[in-house]
Amino acid sequence: MDQSPATDGGDGMEHMPLDAVVLAVVAGLFAVVCGVNDGGALLATGLKLPTVRPLTGILVLVAMVALVPLGTHQVALTFVTRLASFEEPGGKVAMTVAVVAAVTVVATLGAKGRPTSLTLAVVGGVTGAGLGYGLPASPGWTVLVLAFGLAAPFAGGLLGWVAIRLLVATTTARGLWRWHWAGFLLQTFAYAANDAQKMLAVFMIAIGFTGAPVAYTSLVAVLFALGTLYGLPKAGRTLSREIIASRPAHGVAAELAAGTAVIGCAAVGMPVSMTQAIAGGLIGAGVAQGGGRVRWYTTGKIVSAWLMTLPASGLLGWGLALLVKGELT
């Protein structure tokens, strides 16, 4: 791929091939959906503390999504080149199918009261669509990404268990706000370095660039912010109230735990779900102070949705790719 947006001898979308135009539009809509699904979850853990106001939190999150990929975008490259080769002919069509499959699965499970990971759905959709369209795929990378994805909530849970004990032992209620700011900044940085880059990856394939031009990272951030504003109330309620009967310290512990776990995965280019890591952190913090705080029925519903997400999106992506390829050839 070229470093600059690919056009057919001119500037603007009117000179792009139809498959690229369609994928660019899908990429924009996908960024909004990511904001609805992910943005509220990132702010939810701190809603019981007045330290980071929702508007301030959204502005910080948007700035991170726009700026962090300028320094590192290894996770975006994993989506673009390591799970399947979308530089091949038909790659843009296959990625469009992958995004549609992922969003369909997440929306279907969400409508049934089973919120799930959009990142996990994208991994499944990308793998399935790539195989269905006949693109070169890497089973080894797929298995490795899946292993990291499954491990992330457990790592978040363990770190949350440790973090809540340290906070209780060393921090007063008045001093908790400093840890909340530290945890929030760590968490938003981690999201921008990992989970958020699935949005950039779709634009990379649609437009045809390998770096992270600030114009596109900024566009992703603005579209993401629009979705976050819409999705904050519902997503915030799900994580901050339904998983555990949480107190402010639980949210701070989950932020610190999730941020640490996800940054570790980003360092090796492994896409993982921040919402899964946050949920794991909340559960770990709740268990550390007595398992009765955890609402295990709701937790079970969420975990079962996680387990269904990747195979469902993979199968749907594979089937849709076969169908579309048959229609186009």
RODRENKOL-728821 format. One record per residue (C-alpha): x, y, z; residue number from 1. Coordinates in nm, 2 decimals, padded with zeros to 4 digits. Layout:
BEGIN
       xx       yy       zz   zadren
        X        Y        Z      NUM
...
This chain:
BEGIN
       xx       yy       zz   zadren
    00.00    00.00    00.00        1
    00.11    00.36   -00.06        2
    00.17    00.61    00.22        3
   -00.09    00.86    00.07        4
   -00.45    00.80   -00.01        5
   -00.50    00.61   -00.33        6
   -00.69    00.78   -00.61        7
   -00.73    00.72   -00.98        8
   -00.54    01.02   -01.11        9
   -00.72    01.29   -00.91       10
   -00.83    01.40   -00.57       11
   -01.16    01.32   -00.39       12
   -01.39    01.03   -00.34       13
   -01.53    01.06   -00.69       14
   -01.20    00.92   -00.83       15
   -01.19    00.62   -00.60       16
   -01.31    00.28   -00.72       17
   -01.66    00.19   -00.61       18
   -01.55   -00.08   -00.36       19
   -01.32    00.18   -00.20       20
   -01.60    00.43   -00.17       21
   -01.84    00.18   -00.02       22
   -01.57    00.07    00.23       23
   -01.49    00.43    00.32       24
   -01.85    00.50    00.40       25
   -01.87    00.18    00.60       26
   -01.56    00.28    00.78       27
   -01.72    00.61    00.89       28
   -02.03    00.44    01.01       29
   -01.82    00.17    01.19       30
   -01.63    00.45    01.38       31
   -01.97    00.58    01.51       32
   -02.08    00.23    01.61       33
   -01.75    00.18    01.80       34
   -01.82    00.50    01.99       35
   -02.17    00.37    02.08       36
   -02.03    00.03    02.19       37
   -01.70    00.13    02.34       38
   -01.70    00.49    02.44       39
   -01.96    00.47    02.72       40
   -01.79    00.16    02.86       41
   -01.46    00.35    02.89       42
   -01.63    00.63    03.09       43
   -01.86    00.41    03.29       44
   -01.62    00.29    03.56       45
   -01.57    00.64    03.69       46
   -01.93    00.77    03.68       47
   -01.95    00.74    04.06       48
   -01.66    00.98    04.10       49
   -01.70    01.35    04.01       50
   -01.33    01.38    03.92       51
   -01.36    01.32    03.55       52
   -01.68    01.48    03.42       53
   -01.83    01.31    03.12       54
   -01.76    01.59    02.88       55
   -01.40    01.62    03.00       56
   -01.36    01.24    02.97       57
   -01.49    01.24    02.61       58
   -01.25    01.52    02.51       59
   -00.96    01.33    02.66       60
   -01.07    01.01    02.50       61
   -01.10    01.17    02.16       62
   -00.76    01.34    02.18       63
   -00.61    01.00    02.27       64
   -00.78    00.83    01.97       65
   -00.65    01.10    01.74       66
   -00.29    01.12    01.87       67
   -00.17    00.79    02.00       68
   -00.18    00.61    01.66       69
    00.07    00.87    01.53       70
    00.32    00.70    01.76       71
    00.21    00.34    01.74       72
   -00.04    00.16    01.51       73
    00.08   -00.20    01.53       74
   -00.26   -00.33    01.62       75
   -00.41   -00.17    01.31       76
   -00.15   -00.35    01.10       77
   -00.25   -00.68    01.26       78
   -00.61   -00.63    01.13       79
   -00.48   -00.52    00.78       80
   -00.20   -00.76    00.71       81
   -00.16   -01.03    00.97       82
   -00.50   -01.20    01.00       83
   -00.56   -01.19    00.62       84
   -00.40   -01.00    00.34       85
   -00.65   -00.73    00.24       86
   -00.40   -00.59   -00.02       87
   -00.51   -00.86   -00.26       88
   -00.78   -00.81   -00.52       89
   -01.12   -00.82   -00.35       90
   -00.97   -00.71   -00.02       91
   -01.19   -00.40    00.01       92
   -01.50   -00.60   -00.06       93
   -01.39   -00.87    00.20       94
   -01.33   -00.60    00.46       95
   -01.67   -00.45    00.40       96
   -01.82   -00.79    00.45       97
   -01.62   -00.84    00.77       98
   -01.74   -00.51    00.92       99
   -02.10   -00.58    00.83      100
   -02.08   -00.93    00.98      101
   -01.92   -00.80    01.30      102
   -02.17   -00.52    01.36      103
   -02.46   -00.76    01.28      104
   -02.35   -01.01    01.54      105
   -02.29   -00.74    01.81      106
   -02.62   -00.57    01.73      107
   -02.81   -00.91    01.75      108
   -02.65   -01.01    02.08      109
   -02.71   -00.66    02.22      110
   -03.07   -00.67    02.13      111
   -03.10   -01.00    02.32      112
   -02.95   -00.84    02.63      113
   -02.61   -00.99    02.58      114
   -02.36   -00.70    02.53      115
   -02.03   -00.83    02.37      116
   -01.70   -00.72    02.23      117
   -01.69   -00.55    01.90      118
   -01.32   -00.61    01.87      119
   -01.37   -00.98    01.91      120
   -01.65   -00.97    01.65      121
   -01.42   -00.78    01.41      122
   -01.14   -01.04    01.45      123
   -01.40   -01.31    01.37      124
   -01.54   -01.12    01.08      125
   -01.20   -01.04    00.93      126
   -01.09   -01.40    00.95      127
   -01.41   -01.55    00.81      128
   -01.45   -01.29    00.53      129
   -01.09   -01.34    00.43      130
   -01.12   -01.71    00.41      131
   -01.46   -01.69    00.23      132
   -01.32   -01.45   -00.03      133
   -01.01   -01.66   -00.08      134
   -00.76   -01.41    00.05      135
   -00.43   -01.54    00.20      136
   -00.50   -01.60    00.57      137
   -00.28   -01.68    00.87      138
   -00.43   -01.94    01.10      139
   -00.13   -01.90    01.34      140
   -00.20   -01.53    01.39      141
   -00.57   -01.59    01.43      142
   -00.51   -01.85    01.70      143
   -00.26   -01.61    01.87      144
   -00.50   -01.32    01.86      145
   -00.78   -01.54    01.99      146
   -00.56   -01.66    02.28      147
   -00.48   -01.30    02.38      148
   -00.84   -01.20    02.35      149
   -00.95   -01.48    02.58      150
   -00.67   -01.40    02.83      151
   -00.74   -01.03    02.85      152
   -01.04   -01.04    03.08      153
   -00.86   -01.28    03.31      154
   -00.56   -01.06    03.32      155
   -00.79   -00.76    03.40      156
   -00.95   -00.96    03.67      157
   -00.63   -01.06    03.84      158
   -00.49   -00.70    03.82      159
   -00.82   -00.57    03.95      160
   -00.80   -00.80    04.25      161
   -00.45   -00.67    04.32      162
   -00.54   -00.30    04.25      163
   -00.84   -00.29    04.49      164
   -00.64   -00.43    04.77      165
   -00.36   -00.18    04.72      166
   -00.60    00.11    04.70      167
   -00.78    00.01    05.01      168
   -00.45   -00.04    05.20      169
   -00.28    00.28    05.08      170
   -00.54    00.54    04.97      171
   -00.79    00.75    05.16      172
   -01.13    00.84    05.01      173
   -01.00    01.20    04.95      174
   -00.69    01.07    04.77      175
   -00.89    00.84    04.54      176
   -00.95    01.12    04.28      177
   -00.57    01.12    04.20      178
   -00.58    00.75    04.13      179
   -00.90    00.80    03.92      180
   -00.73    01.05    03.70      181
   -00.42    00.82    03.66      182
   -00.64    00.52    03.59      183
   -00.86    00.70    03.34      184
   -00.56    00.84    03.15      185
   -00.39    00.49    03.15      186
   -00.72    00.33    03.03      187
   -00.78    00.59    02.75      188
   -00.42    00.56    02.63      189
   -00.45    00.18    02.62      190
   -00.77    00.20    02.42      191
   -00.62    00.43    02.17      192
   -00.31    00.21    02.13      193
   -00.51   -00.11    02.09      194
   -00.88   -00.15    02.07      195
   -00.95    00.18    01.89      196
   -00.72    00.09    01.60      197
   -00.98   -00.14    01.45      198
   -01.14    00.18    01.32      199
   -00.82    00.31    01.17      200
   -00.76   -00.03    01.00      201
   -01.08   -00.01    00.80      202
   -00.98    00.33    00.67      203
   -00.63    00.20    00.59      204
   -00.78   -00.06    00.36      205
   -01.04    00.17    00.21      206
   -00.82    00.47    00.13      207
   -00.49    00.29    00.08      208
   -00.23    00.40    00.33      209
    00.01    00.23    00.57      210
    00.09    00.50    00.83      211
   -00.14    00.69    01.05      212
   -00.20    01.04    00.88      213
   -00.33    01.28    01.13      214
   -00.63    01.37    00.90      215
   -00.76    01.02    00.93      216
   -00.69    00.96    01.30      217
   -00.87    01.29    01.36      218
   -01.16    01.19    01.15      219
   -01.19    00.86    01.33      220
   -01.18    01.04    01.67      221
   -01.46    01.28    01.57      222
   -01.69    01.00    01.44      223
   -01.61    00.80    01.75      224
   -01.70    01.10    01.97      225
   -02.04    01.12    01.81      226
   -02.11    00.76    01.88      227
   -01.99    00.80    02.24      228
   -02.23    01.09    02.31      229
   -02.52    00.87    02.19      230
   -02.41    00.55    02.37      231
   -02.29    00.67    02.70      232
   -02.61    00.64    02.91      233
   -02.67    00.27    02.82      234
   -02.31    00.15    02.81      235
   -02.24    00.32    03.14      236
   -02.54    00.16    03.31      237
   -02.44   -00.19    03.19      238
   -02.08   -00.19    03.32      239
   -02.11    00.04    03.63      240
   -02.43   -00.11    03.77      241
   -02.51   -00.45    03.63      242
   -02.18   -00.65    03.67      243
   -02.12   -00.56    04.04      244
   -02.27   -00.35    04.31      245
   -01.97   -00.11    04.27      246
   -01.82    00.16    04.48      247
   -01.59    00.43    04.35      248
   -01.27    00.23    04.44      249
   -01.39   -00.06    04.23      250
   -01.41    00.16    03.92      251
   -01.06    00.30    03.98      252
   -00.92   -00.05    04.03      253
   -01.08   -00.16    03.70      254
   -00.94    00.14    03.51      255
   -00.59    00.07    03.64      256
   -00.62   -00.31    03.57      257
   -00.77   -00.28    03.22      258
   -00.53   -00.01    03.11      259
   -00.23   -00.22    03.22      260
   -00.35   -00.54    03.06      261
   -00.45   -00.38    02.73      262
   -00.12   -00.18    02.70      263
    00.07   -00.50    02.74      264
   -00.12   -00.66    02.45      265
   -00.07   -00.35    02.23      266
    00.30   -00.37    02.28      267
    00.31   -00.70    02.09      268
    00.04   -00.59    01.83      269
   -00.24   -00.81    01.97      270
   -00.59   -00.66    01.94      271
   -00.80   -00.72    02.26      272
   -01.12   -00.58    02.39      273
   -01.10   -00.29    02.64      274
   -01.46   -00.36    02.75      275
   -01.37   -00.72    02.83      276
   -01.07   -00.61    03.03      277
   -01.28   -00.35    03.22      278
   -01.54   -00.62    03.30      279
   -01.27   -00.85    03.42      280
   -01.12   -00.57    03.63      281
   -01.46   -00.50    03.79      282
   -01.52   -00.87    03.87      283
   -01.17   -00.91    04.01      284
   -01.21   -00.60    04.23      285
   -01.55   -00.73    04.35      286
   -01.42   -01.08    04.43      287
   -01.14   -00.93    04.63      288
   -01.39   -00.78    04.87      289
   -01.63   -01.07    04.87      290
   -01.79   -01.26    04.58      291
   -02.13   -01.15    04.69      292
   -02.08   -00.81    04.52      293
   -02.06   -00.97    04.18      294
   -02.39   -01.02    03.99      295
   -02.29   -01.36    03.86      296
   -02.61   -01.41    03.65      297
   -02.53   -01.09    03.45      298
   -02.17   -01.19    03.43      299
   -02.26   -01.53    03.29      300
   -02.47   -01.37    03.02      301
   -02.19   -01.15    02.92      302
   -01.93   -01.43    02.91      303
   -02.16   -01.65    02.71      304
   -02.20   -01.37    02.46      305
   -01.82   -01.34    02.44      306
   -01.79   -01.71    02.36      307
   -02.05   -01.69    02.08      308
   -01.92   -01.37    01.92      309
   -01.61   -01.48    01.74      310
   -01.74   -01.80    01.59      311
   -02.07   -01.64    01.50      312
   -01.90   -01.34    01.32      313
   -01.65   -01.57    01.16      314
   -01.92   -01.79    01.01      315
   -02.13   -01.50    00.91      316
   -01.84   -01.33    00.74      317
   -01.74   -01.65    00.56      318
   -02.09   -01.71    00.43      319
   -02.15   -01.35    00.32      320
   -01.81   -01.34    00.15      321
   -01.89   -01.66   -00.05      322
   -02.22   -01.51   -00.14      323
   -02.08   -01.17   -00.25      324
   -01.79   -01.32   -00.44      325
   -02.03   -01.55   -00.62      326
   -02.24   -01.25   -00.73      327
   -01.94   -01.05   -00.84      328
   -01.77   -01.32   -01.05      329
